[in-house]
Amino acid sequence: IILNKTTIEIFKTIFNLEDKKIVDIDKTDDVFFYFSKISPIDIRNKAPFFMGTRMGRPEKSERKSMKGVHTLFPLSDKVGNTRLVEKAIEFGKLLSSPLYL
C-alpha cells in the first residue's frame, strides 16, 4: 500500500498516532467505540438502525385466487370477492334456519 503525505496526515489525525494512547480492546463493545476512544474525532456508525420493507412489483404479479373459507359461517362464492355476511344478506344468498335447544 502506497500512501502519500496527505493520506498519512489524515491517518495520524484520525487514529491519533502521535499520542500513543492505549485502549483495552477487551472492554470495547464494537469497532466504532474503539476508534472513538483513540481518536480526537467522534467516529459513529453511519446507520445504527435499519428499517426494511418488502416492495412488490404490481406489474409482474400474477392473479391470485382466494383461499378456502376460514369462517364459522361459510358463504358461497356468489356473494362476491369479500365474502362478507352483510353482502350475503343484501344479495339474498344467506338463508338461516336457527336451531334453538
RODO-2510 file (C-alpha; in nm, 4 decimals, decimal comma):
residues 101
     n   res          X          Y          Z
     1     i     0,0000     0,0000     0,0000
     2     i     0,1440     0,3332    -0,1039
     3     l     0,0335     0,6368     0,0956
     4     n     0,1083     0,9982     0,0096
     5     k     0,1811     1,2714     0,2669
     6     t    -0,1780     1,3923     0,2818
     7     t    -0,3141     1,0442     0,3495
     8     i    -0,0528     0,9856     0,6197
     9     e    -0,1505     1,3108     0,7939
    10     i    -0,5179     1,2162     0,7767
    11     f    -0,4462     0,8770     0,9347
    12     k    -0,2325     1,0402     1,2052
    13     t    -0,5175     1,2760     1,2921
    14     i    -0,7999     1,0235     1,2781
    15     f    -0,6211     0,7490     1,4697
    16     n    -0,4238     0,9869     1,6967
    17     l    -0,0958     0,8096     1,6250
    18     e     0,1279     1,0640     1,7995
    19     d    -0,0455     1,0264     2,1357
    20     k     0,0296     0,6530     2,1825
    21     k    -0,2879     0,6183     2,3862
    22     i    -0,3570     0,2571     2,4859
    23     v    -0,7155     0,1352     2,4947
    24     d    -0,8062    -0,2054     2,6318
    25     i    -0,9650    -0,3885     2,3391
    26     d    -1,1451    -0,6391     2,5635
    27     k    -1,3518    -0,3634     2,7236
    28     t    -1,4754    -0,2191     2,3942
    29     d    -1,8107    -0,3227     2,2545
    30     d    -1,7536    -0,2575     1,8881
    31     v    -1,5161    -0,1036     1,6362
    32     f    -1,6777     0,2401     1,6437
    33     f    -1,6418     0,2615     2,0201
    34     y    -1,2748     0,1603     1,9977
    35     f    -1,1845     0,4170     1,7308
    36     s    -1,3789     0,6946     1,9006
    37     k    -1,1731     0,6271     2,2159
    38     i    -0,8352     0,6605     2,0418
    39     s    -0,9345     0,9363     1,8005
    40     p    -0,9961     1,3030     1,8814
    41     i    -1,2742     1,2909     1,6209
    42     d    -1,6110     1,1428     1,7170
    43     i    -1,6494     0,8360     1,4960
    44     r    -2,0023     0,6992     1,4859
    45     n    -2,1863     0,4327     1,2967
    46     k    -2,3308     0,5656     0,9715
    47     a    -2,6593     0,3804     1,0107
    48     p    -2,7038     0,2233     1,3552
    49     f    -3,0566     0,1044     1,2752
    50     f    -3,2108    -0,0294     0,9564
    51     m    -3,5786    -0,0414     0,8816
    52     g    -3,6651    -0,2512     0,5811
    53     t    -3,9785    -0,3179     0,3859
    54     r    -4,0672    -0,5570     0,1121
    55     m    -4,1553    -0,3940    -0,2137
    56     g    -4,3589    -0,5740    -0,4722
    57     r    -4,3836    -0,5241    -0,8436
    58     p    -4,7553    -0,4995    -0,9233
    59     e    -4,6940    -0,5123    -1,2969
    60     k    -4,5303    -0,8543    -1,2595
    61     s    -4,7711    -1,0033    -1,0072
    62     e    -4,9880    -1,2951    -1,1028
    63     r    -5,3591    -1,3221    -1,0442
    64     k    -5,4202    -1,4749    -0,7048
    65     s    -5,7241    -1,6793    -0,6230
    66     m    -5,8887    -1,6646    -0,2849
    67     k    -5,8176    -1,9413    -0,0412
    68     g    -6,0887    -2,1541     0,1078
    69     v    -6,3336    -2,0186     0,3577
    70     h    -6,1972    -1,9844     0,7095
    71     t    -6,5081    -1,8643     0,8853
    72     l    -6,7605    -2,0012     1,1218
    73     f    -7,0355    -1,9263     0,8687
    74     p    -6,9234    -2,0429     0,5226
    75     l    -7,0604    -1,8316     0,2391
    76     s    -7,0784    -1,9206    -0,1256
    77     d    -6,8531    -1,7707    -0,3934
    78     k    -7,1552    -1,5960    -0,5452
    79     v    -7,1546    -1,3358    -0,2654
    80     g    -6,8528    -1,1545    -0,4050
    81     n    -6,4844    -1,1463    -0,3553
    82     t    -6,5068    -1,0197     0,0038
    83     r    -6,7263    -1,2968     0,1474
    84     l    -6,8921    -1,0572     0,3883
    85     v    -7,2005    -1,1710     0,5757
    86     e    -7,3639    -0,8304     0,5229
    87     k    -7,3317    -0,8610     0,1442
    88     a    -7,4758    -1,2113     0,1543
    89     i    -7,7793    -1,0753     0,3350
    90     e    -7,8116    -0,7891     0,0822
    91     f    -7,7959    -1,0271    -0,2140
    92     g    -8,0430    -1,2647    -0,0506
    93     k    -7,7981    -1,5530    -0,0691
    94     l    -7,7904    -1,6127     0,3036
    95     l    -8,0591    -1,8406     0,4416
    96     s    -8,0764    -1,9293     0,8054
    97     s    -8,2669    -2,1854     0,9996
    98     p    -8,1876    -2,1213     1,3645
    99     l    -8,1827    -2,4184     1,5941
   100     y    -8,2864    -2,3466     1,9486
   101     l    -8,2136    -2,6019     2,2154
***
